[in-house]
Amino acid sequence: MKVFAKALEALGIACVMIGLAEGILGSTMWMELYLSVAGIIVFIAGRRIEKRP
């Protein structure tokens, strides 16, 4: 279960970084926002799964 949680955290960070790159490259601001919010949600889900005993 810990590997799955770490994979979710990595995926969340990747989504936020892709959103940042989209914003820098001049894509729509909405796509940047969607990717950032999705990345944060996925990361938080991974953190919650990891903290379970």
C-alpha positions in Angstrom: 0.0 0.0 0.0 2.9 2.3 0.7 4.2 2.0 -2.9 0.7 3.0 -4.2 0.7 6.0 -1.9 4.1 7.1 -3.1 3.0 6.6 -6.7 0.0 8.9 -6.1 2.2 11.5 -4.5 4.6 11.4 -7.4 1.7 11.6 -9.9 0.3 14.6 -8.0 3.7 16.4 -8.1 4.0 15.6 -11.8 0.5 17.1 -12.5 1.4 20.3 -10.7 4.7 20.6 -12.6 3.0 20.0 -15.9 0.5 22.7 -15.0 3.3 25.1 -14.2 4.9 24.3 -17.6 1.6 24.9 -19.3 1.3 28.3 -17.6 4.8 29.3 -18.5 4.4 28.3 -22.2 1.3 30.4 -22.5 -1.5 27.9 -22.6 -4.9 28.7 -21.3 -5.0 29.7 -17.6 -7.9 27.2 -17.0 -5.8 24.2 -18.1 -3.1 25.3 -15.7 -5.6 25.7 -12.9 -7.2 22.3 -13.6 -3.9 20.5 -13.6 -2.8 22.2 -10.4 -6.0 21.4 -8.6 -6.0 17.8 -9.8 -2.3 17.4 -8.8 -3.0 18.7 -5.3 -6.0 16.4 -4.8 -4.0 13.4 -6.0 -1.1 14.3 -3.8 -3.3 14.7 -0.7 -5.0 11.4 -1.4 -1.6 9.7 -1.5 -0.6 11.4 1.8 -3.8 10.2 3.5 -3.2 6.6 2.3 0.4 6.7 3.4 -0.4 7.9 6.9 -2.8 5.0 7.7 -1.4 2.5 10.2 
